Every structure is written in C-alpha cells, then in structure tokens.
Amino acid sequence: MSKVVIITGGSSGIGLCTAAALRDRGCKVYELSRRYSEAEGITHLKCDITEMTRSRSLAAYWGKKYE
C-alpha cells in the first residue's frame, strides 16, 4: 500500500506544489481547501479547516479507512 498524505491548503501555491511532489513519489494525496483545485492524481475535498465539525468528521473517516 502506498502512503496516504493529507495536505491542507493544497489548491494553490506551496501546498499544491507539495501535493504534486508527493503524488509524483507515489503517495495517495488528498488536499483540503475551500477552493476547488483540478490537479491530476490529487483528490480534492472541499473543507474549511476552521469548521471543526467538518475537520473532525474527515479525520474520523481517514482514521477508520487507513488504520
């Protein structure tokens, strides 16, 4: 199984560059941001990390999925 990486603010700038670099190294990359980003091989999830309910639900989901 490849490594799973979760990046916040990955829709642009250094977050997007980091997400792309990790994708290129074979990681499964999820990026969380308020704005949609269309980058091949990177899964975008709309999330404002200041909204704690949404952030906690995503953390619980990944905790169960990738134990």
NUTORSE-438217 format. One record per residue: x, y, z of N, C-alpha, C in turn; residue number from 1. Coordinates in Angstrom, 2 decimals, padded with zeros to 5 digits, always signed. Each point is the difference from the previous one (the first is absolute). Layout:
BEGIN
{site {X, Y, Z}, {X, Y, Z}, {X, Y, Z}, NUM}
...
END
This chain:
BEGIN
{site {+000.85, -001.18, +000.00}, {-000.85, +001.18, +000.00}, {+000.89, +001.24, +000.00}, 1}
{site {-000.36, +000.98, -000.82}, {+000.76, +001.24, -000.03}, {-000.36, +000.86, +001.22}, 2}
{site {+000.81, +000.97, +000.27}, {-000.27, +000.91, +001.12}, {-001.14, +000.92, -000.36}, 3}
{site {-000.77, +000.37, +001.02}, {-001.12, +000.93, -000.17}, {+000.40, +001.31, +000.64}, 4}
{site {-000.17, +001.09, -000.76}, {+000.39, +001.33, +000.47}, {-001.22, +000.91, -000.06}, 5}
{site {-000.19, +000.79, +001.05}, {-001.08, +000.98, +000.05}, {+000.66, +001.37, +000.12}, 6}
{site {-000.31, +000.88, -000.94}, {+000.59, +001.33, -000.02}, {-001.12, +001.04, +000.10}, 7}
{site {+000.16, +000.94, +000.92}, {-000.95, +001.11, +000.07}, {+000.54, +001.15, -000.83}, 8}
{site {-000.91, +000.72, -000.63}, {+000.41, +001.12, -000.84}, {+000.72, -000.45, -001.25}, 9}
{site {-000.43, -001.13, -000.55}, {+000.70, -000.57, -001.15}, {-000.53, +000.41, -001.35}, 10}
{site {-000.83, +001.03, -000.06}, {-000.58, +000.39, -001.29}, {+000.89, +000.96, -000.79}, 11}
{site {+001.01, +000.57, +000.66}, {+000.88, +000.93, -000.71}, {+001.31, +000.17, +000.78}, 12}
{site {+000.93, +000.67, -000.61}, {+001.25, +000.35, +000.67}, {+000.82, -001.19, +000.46}, 13}
{site {+000.65, +000.17, +001.13}, {+000.89, -001.03, +000.51}, {-000.75, -001.28, +000.37}, 14}
{site {-001.26, +000.14, +000.43}, {-000.80, -001.19, +000.31}, {-000.21, -000.87, -001.23}, 15}
{site {-000.32, +000.63, -001.12}, {-000.20, -000.74, -001.25}, {+001.32, -000.61, -000.49}, 16}
{site {+001.07, +000.75, +000.10}, {+001.31, -000.53, -000.41}, {+000.40, -001.19, +000.85}, 17}
{site {-000.27, +000.08, +001.29}, {+000.31, -001.12, +000.91}, {-000.85, -001.21, -000.34}, 18}
{site {-001.29, +000.24, -000.23}, {-000.91, -001.10, -000.36}, {+000.47, -000.69, -001.28}, 19}
{site {+000.38, +000.79, -001.00}, {+000.46, -000.57, -001.27}, {+001.30, -000.78, +000.17}, 20}
{site {+000.92, +000.52, +000.80}, {+001.27, -000.69, +000.22}, {-000.22, -001.35, +000.69}, 21}
{site {-000.89, -000.02, +000.99}, {-000.29, -001.25, +000.70}, {-000.74, -000.99, -000.90}, 22}
{site {-000.91, +000.52, -000.82}, {-000.68, -000.85, -000.99}, {+001.01, -000.64, -000.93}, 23}
{site {+000.96, +000.79, -000.46}, {+001.02, -000.49, -000.92}, {+000.91, -001.05, +000.64}, 24}
{site {+000.04, -000.03, +001.32}, {+000.78, -001.01, +000.73}, {-000.83, -001.22, +000.35}, 25}
{site {-001.24, -000.05, -000.50}, {-000.82, -001.18, +000.17}, {-000.99, +000.03, +001.15}, 26}
{site {-000.13, +001.13, +000.66}, {-000.94, +000.10, +001.11}, {-001.43, +000.23, -000.51}, 27}
{site {-000.98, -000.47, +000.76}, {-001.40, +000.33, -000.24}, {-000.24, +001.31, +000.73}, 28}
{site {-000.31, +001.07, -000.75}, {-000.08, +001.34, +000.59}, {-001.43, +000.51, +000.01}, 29}
{site {-000.42, +000.46, +001.17}, {-001.25, +000.72, +000.18}, {+000.35, +001.43, +000.36}, 30}
{site {-000.64, +000.96, -000.65}, {+000.24, +001.39, +000.37}, {-001.30, +000.61, +000.47}, 31}
{site {+000.08, +000.69, +001.12}, {-001.17, +000.67, +000.58}, {+000.15, +001.49, -000.21}, 32}
{site {-001.02, +000.61, -000.56}, {+000.02, +001.45, -000.16}, {-001.41, +000.50, -000.27}, 33}
{site {-000.16, +001.29, +000.16}, {-001.32, +000.60, -000.26}, {-000.27, +000.13, -001.50}, 34}
{site {+001.09, +000.13, -000.77}, {-000.15, +000.15, -001.46}, {+000.31, -001.31, -000.70}, 35}
{site {-000.71, -000.25, -001.07}, {+000.21, -001.23, -000.78}, {+001.31, +000.10, -000.76}, 36}
{site {+000.70, -001.09, -000.04}, {+001.23, -000.10, -000.77}, {-000.08, -001.23, -000.87}, 37}
{site {+000.26, +000.17, -001.27}, {-000.03, -001.13, -000.92}, {+001.43, -000.37, -000.34}, 38}
{site {+000.51, -000.98, +000.73}, {+001.36, -000.47, -000.24}, {-000.06, -001.51, -000.15}, 39}
{site {+000.57, -000.50, -001.06}, {-000.04, -001.43, -000.30}, {+000.67, -000.80, +001.12}, 40}
{site {-000.69, -001.03, +000.46}, {+000.56, -000.89, +001.01}, {-000.08, +000.51, +001.42}, 41}
{site {-000.66, +001.15, +000.20}, {-000.17, +000.56, +001.34}, {-001.50, +000.13, +000.24}, 42}
{site {-000.45, -000.58, +001.10}, {-001.43, +000.04, +000.32}, {-000.31, +001.24, +000.82}, 43}
{site {-000.87, +000.85, -000.54}, {-000.41, +001.23, +000.69}, {-001.20, -000.27, +000.88}, 44}
{site {+000.05, +000.49, +001.22}, {-001.14, -000.04, +000.90}, {-000.23, +001.42, +000.51}, 45}
{site {-001.19, +000.52, -000.28}, {-000.30, +001.35, +000.44}, {-000.13, +000.01, +001.52}, 46}
{site {+000.80, +000.82, +000.64}, {-000.01, +000.05, +001.45}, {+000.63, +001.30, +000.47}, 47}
{site {-000.69, +000.68, +000.88}, {+000.56, +001.14, +000.70}, {+000.44, -000.54, +001.34}, 48}
{site {+001.31, -000.10, +000.25}, {+000.46, -000.67, +001.21}, {-000.35, +000.76, +001.27}, 49}
{site {-000.50, +001.22, -000.14}, {-000.47, +000.72, +001.19}, {-001.38, -000.48, +000.43}, 50}
{site {-000.67, -000.77, -000.86}, {-001.29, -000.60, +000.36}, {+000.29, -001.36, +000.65}, 51}
{site {+000.04, -000.01, +001.31}, {+000.45, -001.17, +000.74}, {-000.84, -001.25, -000.24}, 52}
{site {-001.30, +000.15, -000.20}, {-000.84, -001.17, -000.22}, {+000.43, -000.74, -001.26}, 53}
{site {+000.21, +000.72, -001.07}, {+000.43, -000.61, -001.27}, {+001.40, -000.60, +000.13}, 54}
{site {+000.89, +000.72, +000.64}, {+001.37, -000.49, +000.17}, {+000.02, -001.28, +000.82}, 55}
{site {-000.77, -000.04, +001.07}, {-000.05, -001.20, +000.84}, {-000.61, -001.18, -000.73}, 56}
{site {-001.04, +000.25, -000.80}, {-000.62, -001.11, -000.72}, {+000.95, -000.58, -001.04}, 57}
{site {+000.78, +000.84, -000.67}, {+000.99, -000.50, -000.96}, {+001.11, -000.78, +000.71}, 58}
{site {+000.45, +000.50, +001.14}, {+001.04, -000.70, +000.76}, {-000.50, -001.37, +000.45}, 59}
{site {-001.24, -000.08, +000.45}, {-000.56, -001.27, +000.44}, {-000.11, -000.97, -001.18}, 60}
{site {-000.42, +000.50, -001.15}, {-000.11, -000.83, -001.20}, {+001.36, -000.60, -000.36}, 61}
{site {+001.05, +000.85, -000.07}, {+001.32, -000.52, -000.38}, {+000.56, -000.92, +001.07}, 62}
{site {-000.29, +000.29, +001.25}, {+000.47, -000.86, +001.07}, {-000.53, -001.42, -000.15}, 63}
{site {-001.25, -000.13, -000.39}, {-000.60, -001.33, -000.18}, {+000.47, -000.64, -001.31}, 64}
{site {+000.11, +000.79, -001.04}, {+000.34, -000.54, -001.31}, {+001.46, -000.49, -000.07}, 65}
{site {+000.89, +000.71, +000.64}, {+001.44, -000.30, -000.14}, {+000.66, -000.44, +001.31}, 66}
{site {-000.73, -000.72, +000.84}, {+000.57, -000.49, +001.27}, {+001.18, -000.90, -000.26}, 67}
END
